[in-house]
Amino acid sequence: MVVNAVKRSRATDGALARLRAGIFNGLLTRLGGINLQNASDFKLLDRIVVDAITRELPERQRFYRGLAEWVGYRHANIPFDVEERAEGEGKWTLWKLVDLATTAIVSFTSAPLRIVTFLGMVSLVFGFAVATEALIGWFRGNAVSGFTTTITTLLILGSLIMISLGIIGEYIAKIYDEVK
């Protein structure tokens, strides 16, 4: 069993910290399928859960908050109020938070790979629009020599490469999920 300490509110956090946490937890909840709303790193784990995470999962870069949710054991939540820090300051810099977010997103979602596919499709539509405009200009005699062929070829081939990379990425994501 996993017992999660869940924050009742983030009233003691600054506005920027609340915004960052809201964006990060919301994105990972929607994209990764794990509930991280108001989550904290404070957890109580049964020995079987600890063994599953530390011995059976080969990741070197670990996002424990997500792994504890992902392993599939029963969960219970205990709400708590965050007290103001008695002394000192937090050690999380912006770059450490970005690194943590990158690890979490790469570990628990294939959304970045889907973004590549989506951008490839958008640029393909843009490529066809530019090709159509260039062909119309060529038929009217307003086109620069070679421009139509060059720009059309570059845009469409580049788009197809991006779509192909996104599809290959999806396969790699499925392999990663199976290996994990």
N, C-alpha and C positions, 0 to 999 in steps of 0.2 A: 504494500500500500504506500501511496505517496500522500503526505499531508502538506498542503501548500499554505504558506502564510500570504494572504492576499490583502493588499493595502485598501483600507476603506476609502481613503482620499489622498490626494497629493497636495494638500493645502500647505504643507511646510516647504514644498519645493518651490523654486522660483518659476516665473512664467515660462522662461526658455526651457527649463528642465521638464516642465509639464508638457510643453509642446513637443519636445524631442521624444519623450517617453510615449506620448499619445500616438505620434506618427509611427514610431518604431513598433510598438505593441499592436497597433491597429493593422499595419501592413503585414506583419508576420501572422497575425490571427487570420486575416483574409487570404493571404497568399499561401501560407504554409499549413493551414488547417489545424493549428494548435492554438489553444486559447491562452493568450498572454495578457489579457486586459487586467490591469492593476496587479500584475504578477510581481513577485519579488524573488530574490535568490534564497530566501529563507525557506527551507523545506525539511521535512522529517521523512527519511526513506527507510523502508524495511531492508534488511540485509540482501534479500533476493533482488531488489531493485538496484541496490548499489552494485552488486555483482554483475547484473545485466548491463549496466552502464559502463563499468570500469573494465570488465573482463571480456565481454562479448561484443562490444562495439569498438572497432579498430580506429576510430577517428583520433587524430592527433590534435586537431583544432576543435575543441568541444564547446558547445553552447549548452551548458548543463540545464538551464531553465527549459529549453526546448526538449532536450533528451529525456528529462524526467517526465515530461508530458507525453512524449512519443512512444516510450517503451510499452505502454498499454496496460499498466496495472491500475487498480482502482485508485481513485483520487478523492480526497476530502479537502475542503477549503476552510481555513480559519481566518476570519477577518481581523485585522489589527490596525491601530492608529500609529502613524509614524511620529515619533517624538523628534523635537528639534535636536540637532547635534549639540552635545554638551561642550565639546571643544574640538579644535582642528577643523580641517576642511576635507572634502572628498578628494580622492586621488584620480578620479576619472577625467582625463583630458578629452578634448573634442576628438583627437585622433584615435585614442583608445576606444571611444564610443563608436566611431566610424568602423574601426577594425572589428569590434564585437558585432555590429550590425551586419557587416559584410559576411562574417563567419556564419551568423544566424541565417541570413537570407540564402547563402549558397548551400548551407546544410539542409534547409528545410523547405525549399521551394525551387521550382525550375522556372519561375517567372522571368528572370533575366534572359533565359534562353528563348522564351516565348516573345519577349520584347524584340529580340533580333529578328525573329520571323515576321512579327508585325511590322517592324520598320522596313524590312525587305519588301513586304506587300505594298506598303504605302509608297515606297520609292518606285516600285514597279508601276503603280497607277500613275504616279508623277511622270515616269519615263514614257508611258504611252501617251500621256497628255502632251508632253514636250515633243514627242515624235510626231503626233498628229499636227501640232502647230507648225513644226518644221516642214512637214510634207506639204501642208497648205501653202506655206511661204515658198517652197520650191516650185510647186505647180504655178504659182502666181509670178514666179521669176524674181522674188525678193530675197531668196536664200543665198547665203555665202557658200561658195563652192566647197563641198566636203563636210560642211557643218552638220547637215541633216544626218548623214550616215554615221559620222563620228559620235555625235551626242546621243543618238538613238541607241547605237551599239553599246556605248559605255553605260548609259542609264539602265537599259534592260538587262545586260549581262551582270552588272553590279547588283541589281535587285535580285536576280536569280541566284547569285552567289550567296547573298545574305539569307535568302529563304532556305537555301540548301544547308547553310551553316546552322540555322535555327532548327531544321529537321534533324540534322546529325546531333545537335545539342540535346534535343529531346530524347533521342536514343541513348545518349550518354547518361542523361539524367535517370532514365529507367534502369540502366545497368547499375548506376550508383545506388539507387534505391534498393535494388535486389541484393547487391553486395552488402549494403548496410543492414 
